[in-house]
Amino acid sequence: MENNFDVIIVGGSYAGLSAGMSLGRSLRNALIIDNGKPCNRQTPHSHNFLTHDGESPNRINTIAKEQVLKYETVKLHDGTVVKTNKISGGFEVETDSGEKFNAKKLIIATGVKDMHPDIPGFTDCWGISVLHCPYCHGYEVKNEKTGILANGDIAYEFSKMIINWTKEITLFTNGKSTFTKEQIGKLDQHQIHINEDEIEKIEHENGNIRTIVFKNGKEFSLKVLYAKIPFEQNLKDAEDLGYELTEQGFIKIDLFQKTNVYGVYACGDNVTMMRSVANAVSQGNFTGAMVNKELVDADF
């Protein structure tokens, strides 16, 4: 019976831990399975989260784990989920070590995996001076010499947002740009420059950008680079469980965090483009309550 739970939470970062606290306070036996590798693990500071503004993500995570695990019915298991199956009465989850756990309900809080471009230095700077979100980090680099690594409609829309924080913007398309004539005219109007040179590498110091070096030998110095890059789901068994993904690649959920598979919920970065610690915590808290409600209804 020690491997049987009311709920298994796959992923123990902010959304998963928040769901765990909600379930612990609901007296539910919950297991959180996590490998300790959140996507923001090298980000030095987290912002826009009340009571923790400017705190390191690792510190927030450490405090969260300490508080969640004070609830005796919540357990944390170190591992990576590699397989999930529907079974009679719920779900079976298998980790990379071969251990198996069962639960009535399943919460997927695994976040996403960012697919970094093959540019030396990019990964070293990710989350430090190569950023994905101005709401999380834009204030700290306001009015600085700023770049955006993106192309086409995504780059155009992102430029409209970033200009709120700085007026000194250069768009790096890393090759031929795909903007429309109307978009180019609007970018010119706001003095947002387009650089089509292919990038050779990013020179940095401890993750802080110094210079972008291009394949043609040119260089460009700047303070910060925003990047719009693709991602993939960390839990890659949508076909096995049968839950749907959106056109953008997020797990499809309803207003109650439910997927299309009965008993499977999802929360956090894997369901929304609004990636932030505050949003993940909010979604996790709500998801835990919704899962408990479904269990209460079934028991009653």
NORCORLIN-V911649 format. One line per field, one symbol per residue. ss: DSSP state (h for helix, s for strand, l for the rest). psi: psi as a letter, one per 30 degrees, with the letter a starting at -180 (. if undefined). A space follows every 10 residues. Layout:
ss = ???
psi = ???
//
This chain:
ss = lllsssssss lllhhhhhhh hhhhllllls ssssllllll llllllllll llllllhhhh hhhhhhhhll lllsssssll ssssssslls ssssslllls ssssssssll lsssllllls lhhhhsllls sllhhhhhhh hllllssssl lhhhhhhhhh hhllllllss ssllllllll hhhhhhhhhl llssslllss sssssllsss ssssllllss sllsssslll sssllllhhh hlllslllll sllllllsll lllsssllll llllllhhhh hhhhhhhhhh hhhhhhhhhl
psi = ffgklekkjj khbeeeeeee eeeefggkjk kkkkggilfg fgkekklgjk fgkflkeeee eeeeeeeeff jffklkkjlk kfkkkklkgb lkkklfgfkk kllelkkjhf aljkjklijk feeffkfdfj lfjfeefeef gkgljklkjl lbeeeeeeee effffkfikk kjfhaklgll eeeeeeeeeg hjkkjgkkke ljkljhfjke kkklfgfllj klekjkkjll llkejhheee fgllllffgl kklafggkaf kkfklklaff flfijleeee eeeeeeeeee eeeeeeeee.
//
